[in-house]
């Protein structure tokens, strides 16, 4: 589920929810939810998604030799059709380029092109909708592992954006359970501790050395965490879990932005200004640690823009009222599916002394999205203290089994498992 507006990046995560952000000379922070290898698109590229065919919102994972396909889609804001070049690269578990070359991981060309697009029916602004499905005759990966998909402009050869996908061999059997731990944090939030049992295939000779287990919460790829405890006491089984100090926050919170319609509803949309281009939506204010309309929802089912070519974009204005303990000099950012959960200067909010609250705008296509506010202090992101309460949304957990193949000299993915937990 990829809706990217401005920036991509990542940093390590910790139990207390604070994420270190590297310095950026351009003034844009690297984010905390995506990978550092991912690149932000220009403002002319919007609504990027990559998912299994027929399963929008699901993680971009496909099984090797299964006949499954991934679908990449995005909008180019402009009236003229453009062509794009596609490249993929195989990556190791740490997302550096693999030691193997394209002739090993591809049974196709190293690069291919996207030439087809469909014009929107709206012109405020108008856009070209692009879809690209693979594997195909021009792009066909043949080994498992981590991959980075890169999209370039056809004319200038400039890298426009990049995003990860995963290929698994679907070998072995895996069971993952999530145990909730309470009274382990000072702020009262529970911890979610994943436990996994993997029955590995016979070709794995030294599981204690060559296998590893990693977990991801809510498809935040930059926060993938490797199991710190592994055992092979039972023959044919590998057991692993995250240690408590590295467990996920069990009730990670989101707010819901429902802009499937731009009509004023008196609940979330207070004002709609259709007379300007793009049209503008004014939202009801959000208040720190207060949610006037609490709802349980599955965040993994959000972040999917409407795919009707009549769907419009709007500039959405957010207002956020904080407690007195948050100074007006603080750095607050709004993040969500509409900017791929990225934190940088382009989605920074400004404090309005006249209104007594924070203001920020972002470009959003009609659809439903999860979002939240984060606080940045001394290059550290606090993505918990500005939440409204402890109402838990559905959390998605993915388990990846990596095999550091000693013979083929690259990191394979043998199995991927998905569970959800409220």
C-alpha positions as CSV (number, residue, x, y, z in Angstrom):
1,X,0.0,0.0,0.0
2,X,2.2,2.8,-1.2
3,X,1.1,6.4,-1.4
4,X,4.2,8.5,-1.6
5,X,4.1,12.2,-1.6
6,X,7.5,13.5,-0.5
7,X,10.3,11.4,1.1
8,X,11.6,8.0,2.0
9,X,14.2,6.9,4.5
10,X,14.7,4.9,7.6
11,X,16.4,4.7,11.0
12,X,16.8,2.2,13.7
13,X,13.9,1.7,16.2
14,X,13.9,1.3,19.9
15,X,11.4,0.2,22.5
16,X,10.5,3.6,23.7
17,X,9.3,4.7,20.3
18,X,12.0,7.2,19.6
19,X,13.7,6.9,16.2
20,X,17.1,8.5,15.3
21,X,17.1,10.5,12.2
22,X,20.3,11.2,10.3
23,X,21.2,14.8,9.4
24,X,20.3,15.9,5.9
25,X,22.1,18.8,4.3
26,X,19.0,19.6,2.2
27,X,16.9,20.0,5.2
28,X,14.7,16.9,4.6
29,X,14.9,14.3,7.3
30,X,15.3,10.7,6.4
31,X,12.1,9.0,7.7
32,X,11.7,6.3,10.3
33,X,9.4,3.9,8.6
34,X,10.9,3.2,5.2
35,X,14.3,2.0,4.0
36,X,17.2,4.4,3.4
37,X,17.6,2.9,-0.1
38,X,14.1,4.1,-1.1
39,X,13.9,7.4,-2.9
40,X,11.2,10.1,-2.8
41,X,9.4,10.9,-6.0
42,X,9.1,14.4,-7.4
43,X,5.8,16.2,-6.7
44,X,4.6,15.2,-10.2
45,X,4.4,11.6,-9.1
46,X,1.6,10.6,-6.7
47,X,-0.4,7.7,-5.3
48,X,2.3,5.1,-5.7
49,X,1.3,1.5,-4.8
50,X,2.9,-1.9,-5.2
51,X,0.9,-5.0,-4.2
52,X,-0.1,-8.5,-5.3
53,X,-2.5,-8.5,-8.2
54,X,-6.1,-8.3,-6.9
55,X,-5.0,-7.6,-3.3
56,X,-4.5,-3.8,-2.8
57,X,-3.0,-3.0,0.6
58,X,-1.2,-6.3,1.0
59,X,2.6,-6.4,1.3
60,X,4.5,-6.7,-2.1
61,X,5.4,-10.3,-1.6
62,X,5.1,-13.1,-4.2
63,X,6.1,-16.7,-4.3
64,X,8.7,-17.9,-6.7
65,X,7.4,-19.9,-9.7
66,X,3.8,-19.5,-8.5
67,X,2.3,-17.5,-11.4
68,X,1.6,-14.7,-9.0
69,X,2.0,-11.1,-10.1
70,X,2.7,-7.7,-8.5
71,X,1.1,-4.5,-9.7
72,X,2.8,-1.2,-9.6
73,X,0.6,1.9,-10.1
74,X,1.1,5.6,-9.8
75,X,-0.2,8.9,-11.1
76,X,1.8,11.4,-13.2
77,X,0.3,14.8,-12.8
78,X,0.3,16.3,-16.2
79,X,-1.7,16.2,-19.4
80,X,0.9,14.6,-21.7
81,X,1.8,10.9,-21.7
82,X,5.2,10.0,-20.5
83,X,7.3,6.9,-20.7
84,X,9.2,5.4,-17.8
85,X,12.1,3.0,-17.4
86,X,12.0,0.1,-14.8
87,X,15.0,-1.5,-13.2
88,X,15.3,-4.0,-10.3
89,X,18.2,-5.0,-8.2
90,X,18.6,-7.9,-5.8
91,X,19.5,-7.0,-2.2
92,X,20.9,-8.8,0.8
93,X,19.2,-8.9,4.1
94,X,20.7,-5.5,5.1
95,X,19.4,-4.0,1.7
96,X,22.8,-3.5,0.2
97,X,23.3,-4.8,-3.3
98,X,23.9,-8.5,-3.5
99,X,27.1,-10.0,-4.7
100,X,25.2,-11.8,-7.5
101,X,24.6,-10.0,-10.8
102,X,21.4,-9.5,-13.0
103,X,22.3,-12.6,-15.1
104,X,21.8,-14.6,-11.9
105,X,18.6,-13.1,-10.5
106,X,16.8,-12.2,-13.7
107,X,15.8,-14.4,-16.6
108,X,15.0,-11.3,-18.7
109,X,16.4,-7.9,-19.5
110,X,18.0,-5.8,-16.8
111,X,15.6,-3.0,-17.6
112,X,12.3,-2.5,-19.4
113,X,9.9,0.4,-20.1
114,X,6.4,1.5,-19.2
115,X,4.7,3.0,-22.2
116,X,1.0,2.8,-21.5
117,X,-1.1,5.2,-19.4
118,X,-4.7,6.3,-19.1
119,X,-5.8,10.0,-18.8
120,X,-7.9,11.1,-15.9
121,X,-11.4,12.4,-16.4
122,X,-10.7,15.3,-14.1
123,X,-8.5,18.3,-14.8
124,X,-8.1,19.9,-11.4
125,X,-5.4,18.7,-11.8
126,X,-5.3,16.3,-14.6
127,X,-3.1,13.2,-14.4
128,X,-2.0,10.1,-16.2
129,X,-2.6,6.8,-14.4
130,X,0.1,4.2,-15.0
131,X,0.0,0.5,-14.1
132,X,2.7,-2.0,-14.6
133,X,2.3,-5.8,-13.9
134,X,5.2,-8.2,-13.4
135,X,6.8,-10.7,-13.7
136,X,6.5,-10.5,-17.5
137,X,8.6,-11.4,-20.5
138,X,10.7,-8.3,-20.1
139,X,11.1,-8.5,-16.3
140,X,11.2,-11.9,-14.6
141,X,13.1,-12.4,-11.3
142,X,14.2,-16.0,-10.8
143,X,15.6,-16.2,-7.3
144,X,14.1,-15.3,-4.0
145,X,15.2,-12.5,-1.7
146,X,14.8,-8.7,-1.2
147,X,14.5,-6.6,-4.3
148,X,14.4,-2.8,-5.0
149,X,12.2,-1.6,-7.8
150,X,13.4,1.7,-9.4
151,X,11.5,3.9,-11.8
152,X,13.4,6.3,-14.1
153,X,12.2,9.0,-16.5
154,X,12.5,7.8,-20.0
155,X,13.8,11.1,-21.5
156,X,16.3,12.3,-18.9
157,X,17.2,9.0,-17.2
158,X,16.6,10.5,-13.8
159,X,15.7,8.2,-10.9
160,X,12.1,9.2,-9.9
161,X,11.4,6.8,-7.0
162,X,12.1,3.4,-5.7
163,X,10.3,0.9,-3.5
164,X,11.0,-2.7,-2.2
165,X,9.4,-6.0,-3.0
166,X,10.0,-9.5,-1.8
167,X,10.1,-13.0,-3.4
168,X,9.8,-16.1,-1.3
169,X,10.4,-19.7,-2.2
170,X,7.5,-20.8,0.1
171,X,9.7,-23.6,1.6
172,X,9.0,-25.1,4.9
173,X,6.2,-24.4,7.4
174,X,5.9,-21.4,9.8
175,X,3.7,-20.5,12.7
176,X,3.8,-17.1,14.4
177,X,1.9,-15.9,17.4
178,X,1.9,-12.5,19.1
179,X,2.0,-12.3,22.9
180,X,0.9,-9.1,24.5
181,X,2.9,-8.0,27.5
182,X,1.4,-5.5,29.9
183,X,2.9,-3.2,32.6
184,X,6.3,-3.4,30.9
185,X,6.5,0.3,29.8
186,X,6.3,3.4,31.9
187,X,3.6,4.9,29.6
188,X,1.3,2.0,30.1
189,X,1.4,0.8,26.5
190,X,1.5,-3.0,26.0
191,X,4.3,-4.7,24.1
192,X,3.7,-7.1,21.2
193,X,6.3,-9.9,21.2
194,X,6.3,-12.2,18.2
195,X,7.2,-15.9,18.6
196,X,7.9,-18.1,15.6
197,X,8.4,-21.8,14.9
198,X,9.8,-22.6,11.5
199,X,10.0,-26.2,10.2
200,X,12.8,-25.9,7.8
201,X,13.4,-27.9,4.6
202,X,16.1,-30.7,4.5
203,X,18.5,-28.7,2.3
204,X,19.3,-26.4,5.3
205,X,22.2,-28.2,6.9
206,X,23.2,-25.7,9.6
207,X,20.0,-23.8,10.6
208,X,21.6,-22.2,13.7
209,X,24.2,-20.5,11.4
210,X,22.5,-20.0,8.1
211,X,18.8,-19.1,9.0
212,X,17.5,-15.9,10.6
213,X,14.1,-14.6,11.4
214,X,12.9,-11.0,11.0
215,X,9.6,-9.3,11.9
216,X,7.9,-6.2,10.4
217,X,4.9,-4.4,11.9
218,X,2.4,-2.6,9.6
219,X,4.7,-2.8,6.6
220,X,7.2,-0.3,8.0
221,X,10.1,-1.8,6.2
222,X,12.7,0.4,7.8
223,X,11.7,-1.0,11.2
224,X,12.3,-4.6,10.4
225,X,13.7,-6.3,13.5
226,X,15.7,-9.5,13.6
227,X,14.9,-12.1,16.2
228,X,17.5,-11.9,19.0
229,X,16.9,-15.4,20.3
230,X,17.1,-18.6,18.2
231,X,17.1,-22.2,19.2
232,X,17.2,-25.5,17.3
233,X,16.6,-27.8,20.2
234,X,13.8,-29.7,18.4
235,X,15.0,-31.6,15.3
236,X,13.9,-29.9,12.1
237,X,12.6,-26.8,13.9
238,X,13.9,-23.3,14.4
239,X,12.3,-21.3,17.1
240,X,12.8,-17.5,17.4
241,X,11.4,-14.4,19.0
242,X,12.0,-10.8,19.6
243,X,13.4,-10.1,23.0
244,X,11.3,-7.8,25.2
245,X,13.6,-4.9,24.9
246,X,13.1,-5.0,21.1
247,X,9.4,-5.8,21.0
248,X,6.9,-3.7,19.1
249,X,4.4,-1.3,20.7
250,X,1.3,-3.4,20.8
251,X,-1.3,-0.7,20.3
252,X,0.3,1.5,17.7
253,X,-2.2,4.2,17.0
254,X,-3.6,5.8,13.9
255,X,-6.2,8.3,13.0
256,X,-8.5,7.8,10.0
257,X,-8.7,10.3,7.1
258,X,-11.8,9.5,5.0
259,X,-11.8,11.6,1.9
260,X,-13.6,9.2,-0.5
261,X,-15.9,12.2,-0.9
262,X,-14.9,15.8,-0.6
263,X,-18.4,16.8,0.6
264,X,-18.6,18.7,3.9
265,X,-19.8,16.2,6.5
266,X,-19.6,18.3,9.7
267,X,-17.6,15.5,11.4
268,X,-14.2,15.6,9.8
269,X,-14.5,17.8,6.7
270,X,-15.5,21.3,7.8
271,X,-15.1,23.2,4.5
272,X,-14.6,22.4,0.9
273,X,-13.2,25.1,-1.5
274,X,-13.8,23.8,-5.1
275,X,-13.2,27.2,-6.7
276,X,-9.4,26.9,-6.7
277,X,-7.1,24.4,-8.3
278,X,-6.4,22.1,-6.7
279,X,-9.5,22.3,-4.5
280,X,-8.9,22.6,-0.8
281,X,-10.4,20.7,2.1
282,X,-10.3,22.1,5.7
283,X,-10.5,19.4,8.3
284,X,-11.8,19.6,11.9
285,X,-8.9,20.1,14.3
286,X,-7.2,17.2,16.1
287,X,-6.3,17.5,19.8
288,X,-3.4,15.9,21.5
289,X,-4.5,12.9,23.6
290,X,-8.1,13.4,22.7
291,X,-10.1,11.6,20.0
292,X,-13.7,12.7,19.8
293,X,-14.6,9.9,17.4
294,X,-12.7,6.8,18.4
295,X,-13.0,3.9,16.1
296,X,-11.4,0.5,15.7
297,X,-10.2,-0.1,12.2
298,X,-7.6,-2.2,10.3
299,X,-4.8,0.1,9.2
300,X,-3.7,-2.5,6.7
301,X,-6.9,-2.1,4.8
302,X,-6.3,1.7,4.3
303,X,-4.0,3.7,2.2
304,X,-5.7,2.7,-1.1
305,X,-6.6,5.6,-3.3
306,X,-9.7,5.3,-5.4
307,X,-8.7,3.9,-8.8
308,X,-11.5,5.5,-10.7
309,X,-10.0,7.9,-13.2
310,X,-12.6,10.4,-12.2
311,X,-11.1,10.5,-8.7
312,X,-9.7,13.9,-7.8
313,X,-6.9,15.3,-5.8
314,X,-7.2,18.0,-3.1
315,X,-5.0,20.0,-0.9
316,X,-6.0,18.9,2.6
317,X,-5.4,21.3,5.6
318,X,-4.8,19.7,9.0
319,X,-5.0,21.5,12.3
320,X,-3.5,20.1,15.5
321,X,-3.9,21.5,19.0
322,X,-1.2,20.4,21.5
323,X,-0.8,20.7,25.2
324,X,1.1,23.6,26.8
325,X,4.1,21.4,27.3
326,X,4.8,21.4,23.5
327,X,6.5,24.7,22.7
328,X,5.7,26.6,19.6
329,X,9.3,26.2,18.5
330,X,8.9,22.4,18.3
331,X,9.0,20.4,15.1
332,X,5.8,18.5,14.3
333,X,5.2,16.5,11.2
334,X,2.1,14.9,9.8
335,X,2.7,11.4,8.3
336,X,0.4,8.8,6.8
337,X,-0.4,6.6,3.9
338,X,-0.7,9.8,1.8
339,X,3.1,10.4,2.1
340,X,4.1,6.8,2.8
341,X,4.8,7.6,6.5
342,X,7.7,9.8,5.7
343,X,9.1,12.5,8.0
344,X,10.8,15.4,6.2
345,X,10.7,19.2,5.9
346,X,8.0,19.0,3.2
347,X,5.4,17.6,5.6
348,X,6.4,19.8,8.5
349,X,3.6,21.7,10.3
350,X,3.8,25.4,11.3
351,X,2.5,26.9,14.5
352,X,-0.2,29.6,14.1
353,X,-0.1,31.9,17.1
354,X,-3.4,33.4,15.9
355,X,-5.2,30.1,15.9
356,X,-3.2,28.6,18.8
357,X,-2.5,25.4,17.0
358,X,-0.4,23.8,14.3
359,X,-1.3,23.9,10.6
360,X,-0.1,21.8,7.8
361,X,-1.3,20.9,4.2
362,X,-0.7,17.9,2.1
363,X,-1.8,16.7,-1.4
364,X,-4.2,13.7,-1.2
365,X,-6.2,11.7,-3.7
366,X,-9.8,10.6,-2.8
367,X,-9.6,7.5,-0.6
368,X,-9.2,6.3,3.0
369,X,-5.9,6.7,4.8
370,X,-4.4,6.3,8.3
371,X,-2.3,9.1,9.6
372,X,-0.7,10.5,12.8
373,X,1.4,13.4,14.1
374,X,5.1,13.0,15.2
375,X,7.4,15.2,17.2
376,X,11.0,15.8,16.2
377,X,13.6,16.9,18.8
378,X,17.4,16.9,18.3
379,X,17.1,14.7,15.2
380,X,15.0,12.2,17.2
381,X,11.4,11.3,16.2
382,X,8.9,10.7,18.9
383,X,5.9,9.0,17.2
384,X,4.0,8.1,20.4
385,X,3.6,11.1,22.7
386,X,1.2,13.1,20.4
387,X,-1.3,10.2,20.1
388,X,-4.9,10.8,21.1
389,X,-5.2,7.8,23.4
390,X,-4.5,4.1,23.7
391,X,-7.3,2.9,21.4
392,X,-5.6,0.1,19.5
393,X,-6.0,-0.3,15.7
394,X,-5.5,-3.7,14.0
395,X,-1.8,-4.4,13.7
396,X,-0.2,-6.5,10.9
397,X,2.9,-8.6,11.6
398,X,5.0,-10.2,8.8
399,X,7.6,-12.8,9.5
400,X,10.5,-13.4,7.1
401,X,12.8,-16.4,7.1
402,X,16.1,-15.6,5.5
403,X,18.6,-18.2,4.4
404,X,22.2,-17.1,4.0
405,X,23.0,-19.6,1.3
406,X,26.7,-20.7,1.7
407,X,26.8,-22.2,-1.8
408,X,25.0,-19.6,-3.9
409,X,26.4,-16.7,-1.9
410,X,23.2,-14.6,-1.5
411,X,20.4,-14.2,1.0
412,X,17.3,-16.2,0.1
413,X,13.8,-15.8,1.6
414,X,12.4,-19.3,2.3
415,X,9.1,-18.3,3.8
416,X,6.9,-15.3,4.7
417,X,4.0,-15.4,7.2
418,X,1.3,-12.8,8.0
419,X,-0.8,-12.5,11.1
420,X,-2.9,-9.6,12.4
421,X,-3.6,-8.7,16.0
422,X,-6.0,-6.2,17.7
